[in-house]
Amino acid sequence: MQQQDEVAARVRQVIDAAGVSAREFARRIVIDPSKLSRSLNGTRRFTAAELARIADIGAVDVGWLLGSAAGAAVTASPVRSAPASRPPVPSPEGGRPLQIVRETVRLVAERGFHAVRVADIAAACHTSTAAIHYHFPGRDELLEAAVRWCMDEDTRRRAEATAGTRHAGDELRLLIELQTPRTAQQRRQWCVWLDLWAEAARSTTVGRLHVEYYRQWRGTVADVIRRGVEQGVFRPVDADGAALALTALIDGLASQVLATEPDGRDDGVPGTGAQAMHDALIAHVDACLTAPTAD
């Protein structure tokens, strides 16, 4: 227990030296912020892979983090020194672990998770497969990190886009726009989600994350609808049931859009593209949620 407390204290030093919040540091080492919090509070142990990522981001020795004699023998200072024979290589933005996860997400969107090899990820990151395994020992851990990163990015984009929006109707339309795959980036994001849905049916870990994300996403939509009812913008509906129906409709329409060409045409037949999806969702909101206006 004492060693666990000492490790947590050293990790706090690394976070302080990075000059970022604990949540941002968790994002950089690609773990759930609650896991980092529990580890810092002593109710959870850091895994070996997490310590490796912390050491990489903080430019310290794992031995120093552990407080081991081996670490002390390696260096009297916690900071690693670059070999004098070659100049230090600039770290990728956000650190190597975040770069690995971003490239994994990009490759998954292009090829599907099971078609992506560790060697492909290493090549995209201009590093070795050993470096990938150093940060993420197995594919399962890498997939979990990729899922969590996608969840965090999606939540961040929604929060930024709707910040300061007071009218519930406007906010719901903003959420719908964010979920409409118009751009290449939005299409890539949806491709990853579709691949993860399939994986969730086979993986307990991914399935748990899938449930966690959708609970959060539907809760966000339900809160907006509930606020709209209070504002008189929406009809007095069951907010949770309405959120379930709307999010299911978004998922179903998006899967159809992703099956079409980027211009929204399927074998030359218009009507299955992003704009058609957006129009259908707005029509659903107007028909099932929007309160009638007095003449």
C-alpha positions as CSV (number, residue, x, y, z in Angstrom):
1,M,0.0,0.0,0.0
2,Q,2.9,2.4,0.8
3,Q,4.5,1.7,-2.6
4,Q,1.1,2.3,-4.3
5,D,0.9,5.7,-2.5
6,E,4.4,6.6,-3.5
7,V,3.7,5.7,-7.2
8,A,0.6,7.9,-7.1
9,A,2.6,10.8,-5.6
10,R,5.2,10.5,-8.4
11,V,2.5,10.4,-11.0
12,R,1.1,13.6,-9.5
13,Q,4.5,15.2,-9.9
14,V,4.5,14.3,-13.6
15,I,1.0,15.8,-14.0
16,D,2.1,19.0,-12.3
17,A,5.2,19.2,-14.4
18,A,3.1,18.8,-17.6
19,G,1.0,21.8,-16.5
20,V,-2.3,20.3,-17.5
21,S,-5.4,19.1,-15.7
22,A,-5.8,15.5,-14.5
23,R,-8.5,15.1,-17.1
24,E,-6.3,16.3,-19.9
25,F,-3.4,14.1,-18.7
26,A,-5.8,11.1,-18.7
27,R,-6.7,12.0,-22.3
28,R,-3.0,12.1,-23.3
29,I,-2.2,8.7,-21.7
30,V,-5.5,7.4,-23.2
31,I,-7.3,6.1,-20.1
32,D,-10.6,6.9,-18.6
33,P,-10.3,10.0,-16.2
34,S,-12.1,8.0,-13.5
35,K,-9.4,5.3,-13.6
36,L,-6.7,7.9,-13.2
37,S,-8.6,9.5,-10.3
38,R,-9.0,6.1,-8.5
39,S,-5.3,5.3,-9.1
40,L,-4.2,8.7,-7.7
41,N,-6.5,8.2,-4.7
42,G,-5.1,4.7,-4.0
43,T,-8.2,2.7,-4.7
44,R,-6.8,1.3,-7.9
45,R,-3.3,0.2,-9.1
46,F,-1.8,1.6,-12.3
47,T,-1.2,-1.1,-14.8
48,A,2.2,-1.7,-16.3
49,A,1.1,-0.3,-19.7
50,E,-0.4,2.8,-18.0
51,L,2.9,3.4,-16.2
52,A,4.8,3.0,-19.5
53,R,2.6,5.7,-21.1
54,I,2.9,8.0,-18.1
55,A,6.7,7.6,-18.3
56,D,6.7,8.3,-22.0
57,I,4.5,11.5,-21.7
58,G,6.4,12.8,-18.7
59,A,9.9,11.8,-20.0
60,V,10.7,9.9,-16.8
61,D,11.9,6.4,-16.1
62,V,9.3,3.8,-15.1
63,G,11.8,2.7,-12.4
64,W,11.6,6.2,-10.9
65,L,7.8,6.0,-10.9
66,L,8.0,2.7,-9.1
67,G,10.6,4.0,-6.7
68,S,12.7,1.0,-7.4
69,A,16.5,0.6,-6.8
70,A,16.8,-0.2,-10.5
71,G,15.2,3.1,-11.4
72,A,17.6,5.0,-9.0
73,A,20.5,3.2,-10.6
74,V,19.4,4.3,-14.0
75,T,19.3,8.0,-13.2
76,A,19.7,10.2,-10.2
77,S,17.0,12.5,-11.8
78,P,13.6,11.4,-12.8
79,V,14.0,12.9,-16.3
80,R,15.4,10.6,-18.9
81,S,18.4,11.8,-20.8
82,A,18.6,11.4,-24.6
83,P,21.7,9.5,-25.9
84,A,24.4,11.9,-26.7
85,S,25.0,10.1,-30.1
86,R,21.8,11.3,-31.6
87,P,19.5,14.3,-31.2
88,P,16.2,13.8,-29.5
89,V,13.2,13.1,-31.7
90,P,10.3,15.6,-31.2
91,S,7.4,13.9,-29.5
92,P,4.1,13.8,-31.5
93,E,1.5,16.3,-30.4
94,G,-0.2,15.0,-27.3
95,G,2.5,12.3,-26.9
96,R,3.1,8.9,-28.6
97,P,0.1,7.1,-27.0
98,L,-2.4,9.6,-28.3
99,Q,-0.8,9.5,-31.7
100,I,-1.1,5.7,-31.8
101,V,-4.8,5.9,-30.9
102,R,-5.5,8.6,-33.4
103,E,-3.9,6.6,-36.2
104,T,-5.7,3.5,-35.0
105,V,-9.0,5.2,-35.3
106,R,-8.1,6.6,-38.8
107,L,-7.1,3.1,-40.0
108,V,-10.1,1.4,-38.5
109,A,-12.4,4.0,-40.3
110,E,-10.6,3.1,-43.6
111,R,-10.3,-0.6,-43.3
112,G,-12.2,-2.0,-40.3
113,F,-10.7,-3.0,-37.0
114,H,-9.9,-6.6,-37.9
115,A,-8.1,-5.6,-41.1
116,V,-5.7,-3.3,-39.3
117,R,-2.4,-4.9,-38.2
118,V,-0.1,-3.5,-35.5
119,A,2.5,-3.2,-38.3
120,D,0.1,-0.8,-40.1
121,I,-0.3,1.3,-37.0
122,A,3.4,1.4,-36.5
123,A,4.0,2.4,-40.1
124,A,1.4,5.2,-39.8
125,C,3.2,6.5,-36.6
126,H,6.7,6.1,-38.1
127,T,7.7,3.9,-35.3
128,S,8.2,0.2,-34.6
129,T,5.7,-2.5,-33.6
130,A,7.6,-2.9,-30.3
131,A,6.8,0.7,-29.5
132,I,3.1,0.1,-30.1
133,H,3.2,-3.0,-27.8
134,Y,5.2,-0.9,-25.2
135,H,2.2,1.4,-24.8
136,F,-0.6,-1.1,-25.7
137,P,0.4,-4.7,-25.0
138,G,-2.6,-6.2,-26.7
139,R,-5.1,-5.4,-29.4
140,D,-7.9,-5.5,-26.8
141,E,-6.3,-2.7,-24.8
142,L,-5.7,-0.7,-28.0
143,L,-9.3,-1.1,-29.1
144,E,-10.6,-0.1,-25.7
145,A,-8.4,3.1,-25.8
146,A,-9.6,3.8,-29.3
147,V,-13.2,3.5,-28.2
148,R,-12.7,5.8,-25.2
149,W,-10.9,8.4,-27.4
150,C,-13.8,8.4,-29.8
151,M,-16.3,8.8,-27.0
152,D,-14.3,11.6,-25.4
153,E,-13.9,13.4,-28.8
154,D,-17.6,13.1,-29.6
155,T,-18.6,14.4,-26.2
156,R,-16.1,17.3,-26.4
157,R,-17.4,18.4,-29.9
158,R,-21.0,18.3,-28.7
159,A,-20.1,20.4,-25.6
160,E,-18.2,23.0,-27.6
161,A,-20.9,23.3,-30.3
162,T,-23.8,23.7,-27.9
163,A,-22.1,25.9,-25.3
164,G,-24.2,28.9,-24.5
165,T,-27.2,27.7,-26.4
166,R,-30.3,28.4,-24.3
167,H,-33.2,27.5,-26.7
168,A,-33.8,23.8,-26.5
169,G,-35.1,23.6,-30.0
170,D,-31.9,25.2,-31.4
171,E,-29.7,22.9,-29.3
172,L,-31.5,19.8,-30.5
173,R,-31.0,20.9,-34.1
174,L,-27.3,21.5,-33.4
175,L,-27.0,18.0,-32.1
176,I,-28.7,16.6,-35.2
177,E,-26.3,18.6,-37.4
178,L,-23.3,17.2,-35.6
179,Q,-24.6,13.7,-36.1
180,T,-25.1,14.2,-39.9
181,P,-22.2,12.8,-41.8
182,R,-21.6,15.6,-44.3
183,T,-17.8,15.9,-44.1
184,A,-15.1,13.4,-44.6
185,Q,-14.2,13.6,-40.9
186,Q,-17.9,12.9,-39.9
187,R,-18.0,10.0,-42.3
188,R,-14.8,8.5,-40.8
189,Q,-16.3,8.9,-37.3
190,W,-19.4,7.1,-38.3
191,C,-17.4,4.3,-40.0
192,V,-15.6,3.7,-36.7
193,W,-18.9,3.6,-34.7
194,L,-20.4,1.1,-37.2
195,D,-17.3,-1.1,-36.8
196,L,-17.5,-0.8,-33.0
197,W,-21.1,-1.8,-33.0
198,A,-20.2,-5.1,-34.6
199,E,-17.3,-5.6,-32.2
200,A,-19.5,-4.8,-29.2
201,A,-21.6,-7.8,-30.0
202,R,-18.5,-10.0,-29.6
203,S,-16.5,-8.2,-26.9
204,T,-17.6,-7.8,-23.3
205,T,-15.2,-4.8,-22.8
206,V,-16.3,-3.0,-25.9
207,G,-20.0,-3.9,-25.2
208,R,-19.7,-2.3,-21.8
209,L,-18.2,0.9,-23.3
210,H,-20.9,0.9,-25.9
211,V,-23.6,0.8,-23.2
212,E,-21.8,3.5,-21.3
213,Y,-21.6,5.8,-24.3
214,Y,-25.2,5.4,-25.4
215,R,-26.5,5.9,-21.8
216,Q,-24.6,9.2,-21.8
217,W,-25.7,10.2,-25.4
218,R,-29.3,9.4,-24.8
219,G,-29.2,11.2,-21.5
220,T,-27.9,14.3,-23.3
221,V,-30.7,14.2,-25.8
222,A,-33.3,13.5,-23.1
223,D,-32.1,16.5,-21.0
224,V,-32.5,18.8,-24.0
225,I,-36.0,17.5,-24.7
226,R,-37.0,17.8,-21.1
227,R,-35.7,21.4,-21.1
228,G,-37.7,22.0,-24.3
229,V,-40.9,20.8,-22.6
230,E,-40.3,23.1,-19.7
231,Q,-39.7,26.0,-22.2
232,G,-42.9,25.2,-24.1
233,V,-40.8,24.5,-27.2
234,F,-41.7,20.8,-27.2
235,R,-44.9,18.9,-26.5
236,P,-45.3,17.3,-23.0
237,V,-43.7,14.0,-24.1
238,D,-41.8,11.3,-22.2
239,A,-38.3,12.7,-22.7
240,D,-36.5,9.3,-22.2
241,G,-38.7,7.5,-24.7
242,A,-38.4,10.4,-27.2
243,A,-34.6,10.4,-26.9
244,L,-34.5,6.6,-27.5
245,A,-36.6,7.0,-30.6
246,L,-34.6,9.9,-32.0
247,T,-31.2,8.4,-31.3
248,A,-32.3,5.1,-32.9
249,L,-33.5,7.0,-36.0
250,I,-30.2,8.8,-36.2
251,D,-28.2,5.5,-36.1
252,G,-30.4,3.9,-38.7
253,L,-30.3,6.7,-41.1
254,A,-26.6,7.2,-40.7
255,S,-25.9,3.6,-41.5
256,Q,-27.8,4.1,-44.8
257,V,-25.9,7.3,-45.6
258,L,-22.6,5.5,-45.0
259,A,-23.6,2.8,-47.5
260,T,-23.8,5.5,-50.2
261,E,-21.3,7.6,-52.1
262,P,-20.0,10.7,-50.3
263,D,-22.3,12.9,-52.5
264,G,-25.3,11.1,-51.1
265,R,-26.2,9.1,-54.2
266,D,-26.8,5.4,-54.3
267,D,-26.4,4.0,-57.8
268,G,-27.5,7.3,-59.2
269,V,-30.7,7.5,-57.0
270,P,-30.8,10.6,-54.8
271,G,-32.5,10.6,-51.4
272,T,-30.2,8.5,-49.2
273,G,-27.5,11.1,-48.6
274,A,-26.6,13.3,-45.6
275,Q,-29.1,16.1,-46.5
276,A,-31.9,13.6,-46.8
277,M,-31.0,12.2,-43.4
278,H,-30.9,15.7,-41.9
279,D,-34.3,16.6,-43.5
280,A,-35.9,13.3,-42.2
281,L,-34.6,14.0,-38.6
282,I,-35.9,17.6,-38.6
283,A,-39.3,16.3,-40.0
284,H,-39.4,13.8,-37.1
285,V,-38.7,16.5,-34.5
286,D,-41.3,18.8,-36.0
287,A,-43.9,16.1,-36.2
288,C,-43.3,14.3,-32.9
289,L,-41.8,16.9,-30.6
290,T,-42.3,20.6,-31.6
291,A,-45.2,22.2,-29.8
292,P,-47.8,23.7,-32.1
293,T,-47.8,27.5,-32.3
294,A,-50.9,29.5,-31.7
295,D,-52.4,31.1,-34.8
